[in-house]
Amino acid sequence: MNLMEVNETDQCLLFSCPERFVSPCYVFLCVCAAVTVLLTVCGNLLIIISVCHFKQLHTPTNMLILSLAVSDCLVGLFVMPFHLSRMIESCWIFGISVCVFYYLMCFFVTSISIYNVALIAIDRYFAISNPFLYIERVSVSKICIVILSMWIFLMSYNSALLYFNGNSRGILMCPEQCLIALQEMCSLVDLIFVFIIPCSAIIIFYAMVFVIAKKHATAIREINIQSKASKNMADSMKSERKAAKVLSILVAVFLACLFPYFVYATISNAVETQSFHNFVVLLYLNSTINPVIYALFYPWFRKCIKIIFSLQIFRPESALINVH
């Protein structure tokens, strides 16, 4: 049943809250939800603190990682608690104002995460295709301007999307439910702008990255390492290939979490099914997984964690510590 085909009173009755029974299973689900939120927030806070504090990590690529970590942290703070509570309680207990804020944050952080990953793919392509020109032309300040512009634009876009859709009675706010049904045109625009365009860019640029990385691997084997210049070039190519490989893992996990949600949302009108909620949770769990990927594949992140937890970060000039 499409939410837009029944009147508001019937919709509220349809999604009325069942009586809640406190059981061991209920307590277990609440504990799991709390742990998931805590891991998401703390894991991404460690990335944010690391990149912001240690000057050696102030690179263009790390600014994009910082932006992604901030969006993931917002997922843990403002999206996960409400969505997991909604699944456990089977109803909405936070009121109308929080409902509007919840959906704005859902749309905003999802679009920000997707565009962050798209920018990472573009950044890696230019870094690995011409590393010397990349170092010369791409700076931290320029990347920060791009990131800030993206955040402002996507916040404006998602606010406008919900505003105009809300004027068409797209948001249903029953006493016990918070649901949204995007109008057909709004849904199509959002699908193209938030999913098809950035995901196409991610796939295309990473395909080109893999092609270039393969050429680099062949070139490195043929380089005469007796020449210092050749050795420096080989080291630069190896470094960029390694960075591209690690970030490709992050992108692959991201797409694996993203695609099921958008495919299901595209082919189905049912927004309150268990399958839909499971796909949404999978999408948000990507924000929990990302810090684990950094910890597994980035030695600098593991060293930063050690410095933070040993409280060395509070020492004078700790920002100049070598973390590589």
N, C-alpha and C positions, 0 to 999 in steps of 0.2 A: 504494500500500500504506500502510495506517495503521500508524504505529509501535507502537500499542498492541495490534496484532493478532498480533505475533510475539514470541517470547521474547527475552530480553536477549542471549543468546549469538548468535542469528541476526541480531539488529540490529547487533551489533558487527561481525560478518562482512560484513553488507550494506554498512556504511559504513566498512570498513577503508581505511586510507590507501594510496594508490598510491605507488610509488617516485618520489621527487622528482628531477627532472633540471634542473640549473642551466643555463638557456639565456638568450640575450639578452632574450627576451620576459619571462622570469621576473624578471630584473634590472630591466627597464623597469617591470613591475607593482609591484615593491617600491619603486622610486623614486616612482612616482605615488602609492602609498599613503602613503609618508612625507610627500610634499609636501601631500597632502590633509589629513592629520592636523595638520601644522604650520600650514597656513593656517587651519584650523578653530580651533585653540587660540589662535594669535596674534591672529586677527581678533576673536574674542570677548573675549580679554584686553584688547584696546584699548578695547572698549565698557565693560568692567567698570571699568578704570582711569579712563576719562573720566567716567562717571557718579558713581563714588565720590569722585574727587578734586575736581572742579569744583563748587563749592557752587551755582552758578547752574543746574546740571542736577539738583538735588535736588527733583524734582517727583514727584507721584504716578504719572503716566504713565511717567516715566523709571525709577521703581523697578520697574515691571512689565517694562520693557525690560531692566533690569539682571538681574532674575530669569530672564528668557528667555536672556540671554547667559550666565549662570552654568550653566544647564542645557545650553546648546549647547556650552559649554567642557567640561563633564563628558562629553558625547558624544565630543568629540575626544580627551579624555584616557583614558577608561575603556571606551569602546564601539567606536569606529572601529578602533583598532589591532588588537583581537582579531578583529573581524568581517572586516576586510580581510585579515589574516593567515590566517584560516580559509579564505577564498576562494582565496587564492594558493597556500597549502600543501595545500588539499583535506583537511586533517585538523586535529585539535586537539592542540596541543603544550604546553599550559600546566598541565595537571593538573586534578584534581577540584575543589579549593577555588576556583581561579580560575574554573572553569566556573560554579559557583554564584554567585560574585560578578558574573561577566559577565552572567548572565541577570537578576539582581536589578537591575543598573545599566541594562540594556536596557529592562526594564519600567518602571523608575522614571523615567528621563530622558524616555522617550517620553510617559508620562502627565503629567509635569511640564510638558513643552513644550506639550502640547495644552491643559492647563488654564491655562497662562500666556497663550496666545493667546486663550482664552475670556475670561479676565479683562480682557485688553486690549480686546476687543470690547465688553464690558460697560462698561468705563471710558470708552471713546470715545462710547458711546451717551449716558451720563449727562452727559458733558462737553459734547457738542454739543446735547443736548436742552434743557439749562438750565445754561449756563456759569457764571452768577453763583452759583447755588445749589451747583454743583459746587465752585467755589473756596471757598465758605464751609464746606461740610460735609466734603469729602474732603481729608485731610491726608496728608503723607508718613508720619507715624507710624502712622496707621490702615491705610494700604496695606501697610506693612511687617508689621504684625501679621497681616493677611489672608494675605500671601505666606508668612510663616513657618508659620502654621497649615496652609496648603495643603501645604507641603513635608513637614511632620511627618506629616500625615494620609496623604499619598500614599506616603511611605516605609513607614508602618505597613501600609497596604493591600497594597502589592506584596510586602512581606515575608510577610504572612499568606497571600497568594495562592500564592506559591511554597512556603511551608511546608506548607500543607494539600494542595496538589497533589503535592508531593514525597512526602508520606506515602502517597499513592495510587500511588506509583511513576511519577509523571509525568515525572521527570527521568531521562534515560538518560545514564550516564557511562561510556562504554567507554574502554579505554586510549588510543584515538586519536580519540575523538569526544566532543562535548558537544552533546547534543540535548535538546529539551524537547517534550513533547506534553501540552498542557493537557487535563485532564478536561473532558467536555462541559459540565458545569455551570459549572466555573471559566471556561471559554472564553466561555460565554454572558454571565456576569456581567461579565467583563473587557470584552467587546465593548460592552455597554450602558454601563458606567460610564466607560470610557476613550475610547470612540469616539463612540457615538450621542449621549449626553447633552451633552458639551462641544461637539461639532461642530454639533449642532442649535442650541445657544446662540450659537455663532459666526455661523452663517448667519442666524438670526433677528435678532440685535442689529445685525449689519451691514446687513441689509435695512432695518431701521428707521433706521439712520444715514444711508443713502443717501436715504431718503424725506425725512428732516429736512434734510439738506444741500441737496436740491433746493428745499425751501421757503425755506431761508436764502438761497439764490442769488437767488430771486425777491424776497425781502424786502429784500435789500441794494440791488437796483436801484431799489426804491421809496423807500428811506430819503432823507430830506432831509438832505444832507451839510452844509448850512449850520449845523445844530445840532451843537454839540460833543458833547452826549450821544448824539445819533444816530450821529455819526461814531465815537465810542468803541464803541458797540454793533456797528456795522458791522465795525470792526477786530477785535473779539472773535469775531464770527461767522466772519469770513474766516480767522482764526487756527485756530479749531477745525475748520473745514472742511478746511484744509490738512493739519492733523495727522491727521484722519480719512482723508484721501486717501492719505497716505504709509503709514499703518498698514494700510490696506485692501490695498495692494500686498503688504506683508509677509504678511498673512493669506491672500491669494489664492495666493501662492507656497507657503505652508505647506500649504494644503489640497491643492494640486496634487501635492505630494510625499507627502502622507499618504494620500490616498484609494486610489491603486493598491495600496499595501501591505495596507491593511485589507480592501479588496474581495477581493484574491487570497487573503489568509489566511482569509477567511470562506467562500469557495466551494471552497477546495482543502485537502485534508489533506496535501499534499506540502510538506514544509518544507525539503527539501534539493535542490530543483531550481534550475537557473540562474535561472529567472524569479523565484523567490522571493528569491534573494540579490540580484538586480538591484533589486527593489522595496525591499528593506531598505536597500540602499546609497542609493537615491534618497531614502528617508526621512531617513537620516542626513546626506546632503549638504545638506539644508535648513539644518543648523547651520553649514555652510560658506558658504551663500548669504546668510544673514541679515546678516552684517557688510558684505557688498557692497551690499545694499539700503540700509543706513544710510549708507554712504559716498556712494552715488549721490544720495540724496534728502534727507539731513540735513546742511546746511551746518555745524552745530555739531560734528558728528562729524569732518568733514574738518578743521576748525580745531583740534579736540582732537588729532588725529593729528599735525598739523604741530607743535603745541606739545610733544607727547610726544617726537617724533623729533628735534626741535631742542634737546631737553634743557631747555627753559624750565620744564618741570614741576618741576625741582629748585630753582627760585628761591624765595626767601621770598615768602609770600603769593601763590603761583601759583594757589592754589585760588580766588582772587577774580577771576581774569582773566575778562573778558567774552568768552564763546565764541559768542554769538548775533550 
